[in-house]
Amino acid sequence: MDIRIVFYLMARMVFCLGAVYFIPWGMSLYLEDGCAEVFFTCFLICNFVGYLLNHYARFNKYSQTITNREGVATATFSWVLCAALAGMPYWMTGELDLFASFFEGMSAVTTNGVTVIESLQALPRSVLFWRGITHWLGGLGIIVIFISLLPRMASGAFHLFVAEATGFNEDRLLPRLRTTAQILFMIYSSLTLAEAFLLFVCGMDLFDAVNHAMATVATAGFSTYDNGLMHYNNPLIELVVFFFMVLAGANFALYYKVRYRGWHVLWEDEEFRIFIYFILATSCLITLSVYAGTDDTFLEAARHSFFMVASFSSTTGFASTNYEQWPAVAKLTLMLLYFTGGCAGSTAGGIKIARFVVLVRMTIVELKRVLHPKMLFAVKFEGKPLTIAVLASISRFFFLYVISVVVLSILFAATGVSLTEAIFGVMACISSCGAAFGGIGLEGEFVHVSDAGKMVLALAMLIGRLEIYTVLVMLRKEFWHMNSRW
């Protein structure tokens, strides 16, 4: 691995993040909320860090290429560095300490949605908008946005995309990756603008509409109010957010195909069909459970059940009601959605629907083999049989996912939290959902967590966002061999 190439790429990302600081800086000047100096200082710090990285960097796009290891290192280090830089305003305004600021920054760029801020309404609007911008950038992926906005660096850009992309069967939309990333960025921006407009029409003011639109399309869940969307208690707003949470939980590559082949390609995609069926089935189950176990009317039960299922399955984390008061069956069903997540190629977290479906089909095939040991069975997805290598990769990923939850829960419990807080806190963070159960808080508030606990959860966010392998592979000694290029 050539660390100088990693420094070169990270420097460009830090410069881009520094440029974004001009948005809240300008807003602060306009609103006169006293934070303009903070944002300008953050801009200077970003540029200084970028200058240092660039000073020790070296990359020639005509004679050098980015290998797999540089892509992995850039993805991991950039997420950590951008989280630290994105959290600076919270520390410089005196709202949070250094550990809490890093935690808040990591929650934003990994689109997790958990927060350690006690009162969101007390924050200046420019700081609230900065929270929205950072998790919006993290939604589609800082790496993908970086590729789309900066000149393509030979064929090595592919390794950056692979290191950040999710799923086991990513669509390669176009031979030129930069063009692909630009198209994804335009789709992402268009969905955000469309939702912001609809939320504004439904009664939100423009500031809240834009913030909640960014939170929804990024499947992040940051709100401008402590009680989130429950602040509005508006069925129309919830309907709009529900619709866009489902869209954000689907593969963004499909929306590119819709442009050229029509809307029928959505339903032709097996993963998208199963995603919709899964939302409908779990929503109906929870609706019946809530209707039977609470005082809600059937319409109220259906309204909140469908919204919460879309929120958990897309790992957005918004809440329309206090789901902690629901029957155990309803809460256990929601907990299942921690694992399933959204579709591959979406901004959602979790294992992903495609992997989950393949795991179920692998189990069914193994059961058939017990009854018919001499017969040959194939596990299919999208009508095509999957290779042994793909099946093994999915099995290993699931194993690592479960082991990561167990190990991180033990580490988090060692910081002094209860058993339920340890398990649900880690599951909320590694799935990028944010919403949790038990003492950890309805809105995903982690104010009482110790500094050590915050660092454990920040690691869970990073592992979940970069899908485990990208982070864990760096623990291998040979990864750091400077004279090996792969």
C-alpha positions in Angstrom: 0.0 0.0 0.0 1.2 3.5 -0.9 0.2 5.7 2.0 1.0 8.8 -0.1 -1.8 8.0 -2.5 -4.2 7.6 0.4 -3.0 11.1 1.7 -3.6 12.5 -1.8 -7.2 11.2 -1.9 -8.0 12.2 1.7 -6.7 15.7 1.1 -9.2 16.2 -1.8 -12.0 15.0 0.4 -11.0 17.3 3.3 -10.8 20.3 0.9 -14.3 19.4 -0.3 -15.7 19.2 3.2 -14.0 22.5 4.1 -15.8 24.1 1.1 -19.1 22.8 2.4 -18.5 24.8 5.6 -19.3 28.0 3.6 -23.0 27.0 3.6 -23.6 27.2 7.4 -21.1 30.1 7.6 -23.3 32.1 5.2 -26.5 31.1 7.0 -25.0 32.1 10.3 -24.0 35.5 8.9 -27.6 36.0 7.6 -29.3 34.8 10.8 -26.7 36.6 13.0 -26.8 33.6 15.4 -23.2 34.1 16.5 -21.7 30.9 14.9 -20.1 32.5 11.8 -16.7 32.7 13.4 -16.9 29.0 14.5 -17.7 27.8 10.9 -15.0 30.0 9.4 -12.5 28.6 11.9 -13.6 25.1 10.9 -13.1 26.0 7.3 -9.5 27.1 8.1 -8.8 23.9 10.1 -10.1 21.7 7.2 -7.9 23.5 4.8 -4.9 23.2 7.1 -5.5 19.5 7.5 -5.9 19.1 3.8 -2.7 21.1 3.2 -0.7 18.8 5.5 -2.1 15.7 3.8 -1.4 17.1 0.4 2.2 18.0 1.5 3.1 14.4 2.2 1.0 13.0 -0.7 2.2 11.9 -4.1 0.0 10.6 -7.0 0.4 10.8 -10.7 -2.8 9.8 -12.5 -0.9 9.1 -15.7 1.6 6.6 -14.2 -0.1 5.4 -11.0 -3.3 3.6 -10.2 -5.3 3.2 -7.0 -5.2 -0.4 -5.9 -7.7 -2.2 -3.7 -5.7 -1.5 -0.5 -5.6 2.2 -1.2 -9.3 2.2 -1.8 -10.0 0.4 1.5 -7.7 2.6 3.5 -9.1 5.8 1.9 -12.7 4.8 2.6 -11.9 3.9 6.3 -9.6 6.8 7.1 -11.7 9.3 5.3 -14.8 8.3 7.3 -13.0 8.7 10.6 -11.3 12.0 9.6 -14.5 13.5 8.2 -16.4 12.5 11.3 -13.8 14.3 13.4 -13.9 17.4 11.2 -17.7 17.4 10.9 -18.0 17.3 14.7 -15.9 20.4 15.3 -18.7 23.0 15.4 -20.4 21.1 18.4 -17.2 21.4 20.4 -16.3 24.9 19.4 -19.7 26.2 20.3 -19.4 24.6 23.7 -22.4 22.3 23.1 -20.4 19.0 23.4 -17.0 17.8 24.6 -14.4 16.3 22.2 -15.6 12.7 22.5 -19.2 13.6 22.2 -18.5 15.9 19.2 -16.6 13.0 17.4 -19.6 10.7 18.2 -22.1 13.2 16.8 -19.9 13.7 13.7 -19.6 9.9 13.2 -23.4 9.5 13.6 -23.9 12.1 10.9 -21.5 10.9 8.2 -22.5 7.3 8.7 -26.2 8.3 8.6 -26.9 6.7 11.9 -29.1 9.3 13.5 -28.2 8.8 17.2 -27.4 11.9 19.1 -25.8 13.1 22.3 -27.3 16.6 22.1 -29.8 17.1 24.9 -31.9 19.9 23.3 -32.0 20.3 19.6 -34.3 23.3 19.8 -31.7 25.2 21.7 -29.1 24.9 18.9 -28.6 27.7 16.5 -30.2 27.0 13.1 -26.9 27.1 11.3 -25.6 24.3 13.5 -28.8 22.3 12.9 -28.4 22.8 9.2 -24.8 21.6 9.4 -26.0 18.4 11.0 -28.4 18.0 8.1 -25.7 18.6 5.4 -23.2 16.2 6.9 -25.6 13.2 7.1 -26.9 14.1 3.6 -23.4 13.9 2.3 -22.8 10.6 4.1 -26.0 9.2 2.7 -24.9 8.4 -0.8 -21.4 8.2 0.4 -18.6 10.7 0.6 -16.6 8.5 -1.6 -19.2 8.3 -4.4 -19.8 12.1 -4.2 -16.0 12.6 -4.3 -15.7 10.6 -7.4 -18.6 12.4 -9.1 -17.3 15.9 -8.3 -13.5 15.5 -8.9 -11.6 14.4 -12.0 -11.5 10.7 -12.5 -8.1 9.3 -11.4 -7.3 6.5 -13.9 -9.0 3.2 -13.2 -8.3 3.3 -9.5 -11.6 5.1 -8.8 -13.2 1.7 -9.1 -11.6 0.6 -5.9 -12.9 3.6 -4.0 -16.4 2.8 -5.2 -16.1 -0.9 -4.2 -14.7 0.0 -0.8 -17.7 2.1 0.0 -20.5 0.4 -2.0 -22.9 -2.0 -0.3 -24.3 -5.3 -1.3 -23.0 -8.4 -3.1 -24.3 -7.7 -6.6 -23.7 -4.0 -7.3 -24.8 -2.9 -10.7 -22.1 -1.3 -12.9 -24.3 1.3 -14.6 -21.8 2.7 -17.0 -18.2 1.9 -18.0 -17.1 5.4 -16.7 -17.5 5.3 -13.0 -17.3 9.1 -12.6 -20.4 9.4 -14.9 -22.1 6.7 -12.9 -21.5 8.5 -9.7 -22.7 11.8 -11.1 -26.0 10.2 -12.2 -26.5 8.7 -8.7 -25.7 12.1 -7.2 -28.3 13.8 -9.5 -31.0 11.2 -8.6 -30.1 11.6 -4.9 -30.4 15.4 -5.1 -33.7 15.3 -7.1 -35.3 13.0 -4.6 -34.2 15.4 -1.8 -35.6 18.5 -3.6 -38.9 16.7 -4.4 -39.5 15.6 -0.8 -38.5 19.1 0.6 -41.1 20.6 -1.7 -43.9 18.2 -0.7 -43.1 18.6 3.0 -43.3 22.4 2.6 -46.7 22.0 0.9 -47.8 19.8 3.8 -47.1 22.4 6.4 -43.5 22.4 7.4 -41.5 25.6 7.1 -38.8 25.7 4.5 -35.9 25.1 7.0 -37.5 22.0 8.6 -38.7 20.7 5.2 -35.1 20.8 3.7 -33.6 19.2 6.9 -36.1 16.4 7.1 -35.9 15.8 3.4 -32.1 15.4 3.7 -32.5 13.1 6.7 -35.1 10.9 4.8 -33.3 10.5 1.5 -30.0 9.8 3.4 -31.9 7.3 5.6 -30.3 9.1 8.5 -33.1 10.3 10.8 -31.7 13.6 12.2 -34.5 16.0 13.0 -34.7 19.6 14.1 -36.8 18.6 17.1 -36.1 16.4 20.1 -39.2 14.3 19.5 -38.7 14.2 15.7 -41.7 13.9 13.5 -43.9 13.4 16.5 -43.6 17.1 16.9 -45.9 17.6 14.0 -48.4 14.7 14.5 -49.4 15.2 10.9 -50.6 12.2 8.8 -49.8 14.0 5.5 -46.2 14.7 6.5 -45.8 11.1 7.7 -47.2 9.8 4.4 -44.7 11.9 2.4 -41.8 10.7 4.6 -43.0 7.1 4.4 -43.0 7.2 0.6 -39.5 8.6 0.4 -38.2 6.3 3.1 -39.3 3.4 0.9 -37.7 5.0 -2.1 -34.4 5.6 -0.3 -34.4 2.0 0.9 -34.4 0.7 -2.7 -31.4 0.3 -5.0 -30.5 3.7 -6.6 -29.3 1.9 -9.7 -32.9 1.0 -10.4 -33.8 4.7 -10.7 -31.2 5.2 -13.4 -32.7 2.2 -15.3 -36.2 3.7 -15.0 -35.0 6.7 -16.9 -34.2 4.6 -20.0 -36.4 1.6 -19.7 -39.5 2.8 -17.8 -41.1 2.2 -14.4 -41.7 -1.5 -15.1 -38.0 -2.2 -14.2 -38.8 -1.6 -10.6 -41.2 -4.5 -10.3 -39.0 -6.7 -12.4 -36.3 -6.4 -9.8 -36.6 -9.3 -7.4 -35.0 -7.6 -4.5 -37.3 -4.5 -4.8 -40.4 -6.7 -5.0 -39.4 -8.7 -1.9 -38.6 -5.4 -0.1 -42.1 -4.1 -0.8 -43.7 -7.4 0.1 -41.7 -7.5 3.3 -42.8 -4.0 4.3 -46.4 -4.8 3.6 -46.3 -8.2 5.5 -44.6 -6.9 8.6 -46.7 -3.7 8.6 -49.9 -5.8 8.6 -48.6 -8.1 11.3 -47.7 -5.1 13.5 -50.9 -3.3 12.8 -52.9 -6.3 14.1 -50.7 -6.6 17.1 -50.9 -2.9 18.0 -54.7 -2.8 17.4 -55.2 -5.8 19.6 -52.8 -4.7 22.4 -53.4 -1.0 22.6 -56.2 1.6 22.7 -55.4 2.8 19.2 -58.1 2.6 16.5 -57.4 0.4 13.5 -56.5 3.4 11.3 -54.2 4.8 13.9 -52.5 1.4 14.4 -52.1 1.0 10.6 -50.8 4.6 10.2 -48.1 4.2 12.8 -47.3 0.6 12.0 -46.6 1.2 8.3 -44.5 4.3 9.1 -42.4 2.5 11.7 -41.8 -0.5 9.5 -40.6 1.8 6.7 -38.5 3.7 9.1 -36.8 0.6 10.5 -36.5 -1.3 7.2 -34.9 1.7 5.5 -32.8 2.3 8.8 -33.9 5.9 8.8 -34.9 5.9 12.5 -37.8 8.4 12.4 -40.6 7.7 14.9 -44.3 8.7 14.5 -45.4 7.4 17.9 -44.0 6.0 21.1 -43.4 2.4 19.9 -42.0 1.5 23.3 -45.6 1.1 24.5 -46.4 -1.4 21.8 -46.9 -5.1 22.5 -43.9 -7.4 22.6 -44.8 -9.0 19.3 -44.7 -5.7 17.5 -41.4 -4.6 19.1 -39.8 -8.0 18.3 -40.9 -7.7 14.7 -39.4 -4.2 14.5 -36.1 -5.6 15.9 -36.0 -8.1 13.1 -35.7 -5.1 10.7 -32.3 -4.2 12.3 -30.9 -7.2 10.4 -32.8 -7.1 7.1 -32.2 -3.4 6.4 -32.9 -2.1 2.8 -31.8 -3.1 -0.6 -28.2 -3.4 -1.9 -27.2 -0.1 -3.5 -29.4 2.0 -1.3 -28.4 4.4 1.5 -29.9 2.0 4.1 -27.9 -0.1 6.5 -28.4 -3.6 7.8 -27.5 -6.9 6.1 -29.5 -6.0 3.1 -32.6 -7.7 1.7 -30.7 -9.5 -1.1 -28.3 -11.2 1.4 -31.2 -12.0 3.8 -33.2 -13.7 1.0 -30.2 -15.7 -0.2 -29.5 -16.9 3.4 -33.2 -18.0 3.7 -33.0 -19.9 0.4 -29.6 -21.5 1.4 -31.3 -22.8 4.5 -34.2 -24.2 2.5 -31.8 -25.9 0.1 -29.9 -27.5 3.0 -33.1 -28.8 4.5 -33.9 -30.4 1.1 -30.5 -31.9 1.0 -31.1 -33.7 4.3 -34.2 -35.4 2.7 -32.6 -35.9 -0.7 -28.8 -36.2 -0.2 -28.0 -37.3 -3.7 -30.0 -34.5 -5.5 -28.4 -31.3 -6.7 -30.0 -28.0 -5.7 -29.1 -24.5 -6.8 -29.7 -21.3 -4.8 -31.0 -18.7 -7.2 -31.4 -15.0 -7.1 -32.9 -12.8 -9.9 -33.6 -16.1 -11.7 -29.9 -17.0 -11.9 -28.0 -19.7 -9.8 -25.5 -18.2 -7.5 -21.9 -19.5 -7.4 -20.4 -21.2 -4.4 -18.1 -18.3 -4.0 -21.0 -15.8 -3.7 -22.9 -18.1 -1.3 -19.7 -18.5 0.9 -19.2 -14.7 0.8 -22.7 -14.1 2.0 -22.4 -16.7 4.8 -19.1 -15.3 6.0 -20.6 -11.8 6.0 -23.6 -12.9 8.1 -21.2 -14.7 10.5 -19.0 -11.6 10.8 -22.1 -9.4 11.3 -23.4 -11.5 14.2 -19.9 -11.8 15.7 -19.4 -8.0 15.4 -22.7 -7.4 17.3 -21.7 -9.8 20.0 -18.1 -8.5 20.5 -19.2 -4.8 20.4 -22.1 -5.5 22.8 -19.6 -7.0 25.3 -17.3 -4.0 24.9 -20.2 -1.6 25.3 -21.5 -3.5 28.4 -18.0 -3.2 29.9 -18.4 0.6 30.0 -21.2 0.3 32.6 -24.4 0.2 30.6 -27.2 -2.4 31.2 -27.5 -5.6 29.1 -30.5 -4.3 27.1 -28.7 -1.0 26.5 -25.6 -2.8 25.3 -27.4 -5.0 22.9 -29.9 -2.6 21.5 -27.4 0.3 21.4 -24.9 -1.7 19.3 -27.6 -3.1 17.0 -29.0 0.4 16.5 -25.6 1.7 15.6 -24.2 -1.1 13.4 -27.5 -1.3 11.5 -27.4 2.5 10.9 -31.0 2.7 12.2 -30.4 4.8 15.3 -33.8 4.1 16.9 -33.4 1.8 19.9 -35.3 0.1 22.6 -35.2 0.1 26.4 -33.2 2.6 28.5 -31.1 3.7 25.5 -34.0 6.0 24.5 -36.8 6.3 22.0 -35.1 9.0 19.9 -31.8 7.2 20.1 -30.4 9.6 22.6 -27.0 8.5 24.1 -26.4 11.5 26.4 -25.6 9.4 29.5 -23.1 7.0 27.7 -19.5 7.3 28.9 -16.7 8.5 26.6 -15.5 4.9 26.2 -19.0 3.8 25.3 -19.3 6.5 22.7 -16.1 5.3 21.1 -17.3 1.7 21.0 -20.6 2.8 19.4 -18.7 5.1 16.9 -16.7 1.9 15.9 -20.0 0.1 15.5 -21.3 2.9 13.2 -18.1 2.8 11.1 -18.2 -1.0 10.8 -21.9 -1.0 9.9 -21.6 1.8 7.3 -18.6 0.3 5.5 -20.0 -3.3 5.8 -17.4 -4.9 8.1 -14.9 -6.2 5.6 -13.5 -2.7 4.7 -12.7 -2.1 8.3 -11.7 -5.5 9.5 -9.3 -6.2 6.6 -7.1 -3.5 8.0 -6.4 -5.7 11.0 -4.4 -8.0 8.8 -0.6 -7.5 9.0 -0.1 -8.0 5.3 -2.4 -5.1 4.6 0.2 -2.7 5.8 3.1 -4.1 3.7 4.3 -1.1 1.7 6.0 -3.1 -1.0 2.9 -5.1 -2.0 0.4 -3.8 -4.5 -3.0 -5.4 -4.8 
